Amino acid sequence: MSSISILGDTSGSVLLQAPAISGSTTLTLPAKSGTALTTQTTGTVIQTVFASTTTGNTVNSTSLVASNLVGTITPQYSNSKILIMYGIGMTATNTTNSFNIRNQIYRSISGGSAGFIGTLCNMYSLDARNAGTIYGQQYFQCCQNYLDSPATTSAISYTVYGSVTSQAGSAVSGDFLGFNGIGTMVLQEIAQ
């Protein structure tokens, strides 16, 4: 087994020792000052990605509709978890009865079809006064956190979907990012 001994500035030494295996292993040193971490520590944040949008879109369907809030991350390790944190504003206008605003995270790996993950965030509104008699436009800030286990090192896109439905189940006029808001998403790869 080969080794290299590096003497300390004042005393002591550091021993770099090759593993007892066949084949070659490469240790690439970073091109900046700091410490070298060669193993994952559970719970360590490996990378953070931030995404935002100020572009709204109409939501007037009983089915979930994609917003323009999309975050993409490429995990470095297949066993990592991805912590998803987002906030997005939604408005709804209803003149006949109360309504539900729903949103959920959809995941797409390597450009494949999107499927929902996590739990559905469902907010019910009777009306602005909560009296059941006055209806109109209302604004909600929808926020959710979810810890995903995608088991891949391919690019993953997370998109917020939403819908606004009346109490009777029919579509209601609504939109993402009403009142010129901003939607934000933070994705963090967490070592396991």
C-alpha positions in Angstrom: 0.0 0.0 0.0 1.4 3.4 -1.0 1.2 6.5 1.1 2.4 10.1 1.2 3.3 11.8 4.4 2.9 15.6 4.6 4.7 17.4 7.4 2.8 20.0 9.5 4.1 23.6 9.6 5.2 23.3 13.2 4.9 19.6 14.1 3.1 16.4 13.3 2.1 15.1 9.9 -0.8 14.0 7.7 -0.7 10.6 6.1 -2.4 10.1 2.7 -2.8 6.4 2.2 -4.1 4.6 -0.8 -6.8 1.9 -0.2 -6.0 -1.7 -0.5 -8.1 -2.3 -3.7 -7.4 -3.1 -7.3 -8.0 -0.4 -9.9 -7.6 3.3 -9.6 -9.4 5.9 -7.4 -9.1 9.6 -8.0 -9.3 12.3 -5.3 -9.9 15.7 -7.0 -8.9 18.7 -4.9 -11.0 21.8 -5.2 -9.5 24.9 -6.9 -10.2 27.0 -3.8 -9.2 27.2 -0.2 -11.2 25.3 2.5 -11.6 21.8 3.9 -12.2 18.6 1.8 -15.2 16.6 2.7 -15.0 13.1 1.3 -18.0 11.5 2.9 -21.7 12.5 3.2 -22.9 13.5 6.7 -26.6 12.8 7.2 -28.6 16.0 7.2 -26.0 18.1 5.4 -27.3 20.5 2.8 -25.4 19.5 -0.4 -26.9 22.2 -2.6 -29.7 24.8 -2.6 -31.6 26.0 -5.6 -33.9 29.1 -5.7 -36.7 29.7 -8.2 -39.2 32.5 -8.6 -41.8 33.9 -10.9 -43.9 37.0 -11.2 -45.8 35.7 -14.2 -49.3 34.7 -13.2 -51.8 32.5 -15.1 -55.5 31.8 -15.0 -56.9 28.9 -13.0 -60.6 28.2 -14.0 -60.8 24.5 -14.0 -61.8 21.8 -11.6 -58.6 20.0 -12.5 -55.2 21.1 -11.2 -53.5 23.6 -13.6 -49.7 24.2 -13.7 -48.5 27.5 -12.4 -45.3 29.2 -13.7 -43.5 28.4 -10.5 -41.0 25.7 -11.4 -37.8 24.7 -9.7 -35.2 22.3 -11.1 -32.4 20.5 -9.2 -30.0 17.7 -10.2 -29.1 15.7 -7.1 -25.5 14.7 -6.7 -26.4 11.4 -4.9 -29.2 9.0 -5.6 -30.0 8.5 -2.0 -30.4 12.2 -1.2 -33.7 13.7 -0.1 -35.0 16.9 -1.6 -36.6 19.5 0.7 -39.2 21.5 -1.2 -40.4 24.8 0.2 -42.7 27.1 -1.7 -45.1 30.0 -1.4 -47.4 31.3 -4.1 -50.4 33.7 -4.1 -53.8 32.6 -5.6 -56.9 34.7 -6.1 -60.5 33.5 -6.5 -63.6 35.3 -7.6 -67.0 33.8 -6.9 -70.4 35.5 -6.8 -72.6 32.6 -6.0 -71.2 30.5 -3.2 -68.1 29.6 -1.2 -65.1 27.9 -2.8 -62.0 25.8 -2.3 -58.5 26.8 -3.4 -56.2 23.8 -3.8 -52.5 23.4 -4.7 -50.0 20.6 -4.9 -46.5 19.9 -6.0 -45.9 17.8 -9.2 -42.5 16.2 -9.9 -41.0 15.4 -13.3 -37.7 13.5 -13.7 -35.6 14.1 -16.8 -38.5 15.8 -18.6 -40.8 12.8 -18.1 -44.5 13.1 -17.3 -45.4 15.0 -14.1 -47.0 13.2 -11.2 -48.2 14.7 -7.9 -46.3 14.1 -4.7 -46.9 15.1 -1.2 -50.3 16.2 0.1 -52.9 18.4 -1.3 -53.0 21.9 0.3 -56.7 22.7 0.5 -58.1 26.0 1.7 -61.8 26.6 2.1 -63.3 30.0 2.0 -66.9 30.8 2.9 -66.6 34.5 2.0 -64.7 37.6 3.0 -66.8 38.0 6.2 -67.2 34.3 6.8 -71.0 34.9 6.9 -72.1 33.0 3.8 -73.8 36.1 2.2 -71.1 38.3 0.5 -68.9 36.9 -2.2 -66.2 38.4 -4.3 -62.5 38.3 -5.0 -60.2 36.9 -2.3 -56.4 36.4 -2.1 -54.6 33.5 -0.4 -50.9 32.9 0.2 -50.4 29.2 -0.3 -47.3 27.7 1.3 -46.1 24.2 1.7 -43.0 22.1 2.6 -42.4 18.6 1.5 -39.4 16.2 1.8 -39.1 14.1 -1.4 -37.2 10.9 -1.9 -36.7 10.8 -5.7 -33.9 8.2 -5.8 -32.2 9.6 -8.9 -29.2 11.8 -10.0 -31.2 13.0 -13.1 -32.6 16.6 -13.3 -35.9 16.9 -11.3 -38.4 19.7 -12.0 -41.0 20.6 -9.3 -44.0 22.6 -10.4 -46.9 24.0 -8.3 -50.3 23.1 -9.6 -53.6 24.6 -8.4 -57.3 24.9 -8.9 -60.3 26.9 -7.6 -63.6 25.1 -7.3 -67.0 26.1 -5.9 -68.6 24.4 -3.0 -70.8 22.7 -5.6 -67.7 21.4 -7.4 -67.9 23.6 -10.5 -65.0 25.7 -11.8 -64.5 29.2 -10.4 -62.5 32.0 -11.9 -59.1 32.4 -10.2 -55.5 32.9 -10.9 -51.9 32.4 -9.7 -50.1 35.6 -8.5 -53.1 37.9 -8.5 -52.3 41.5 -7.4 -48.9 41.4 -9.1 -47.4 39.0 -6.5 -44.3 36.7 -6.6 -44.1 33.0 -6.2 -40.9 31.5 -4.7 -39.5 28.0 -4.3 -36.4 26.7 -2.5 -35.1 23.2 -3.2 -32.4 21.7 -1.0 -30.6 18.4 -1.5 -30.2 16.8 1.9 -27.5 14.1 2.4 -28.7 10.7 3.9 
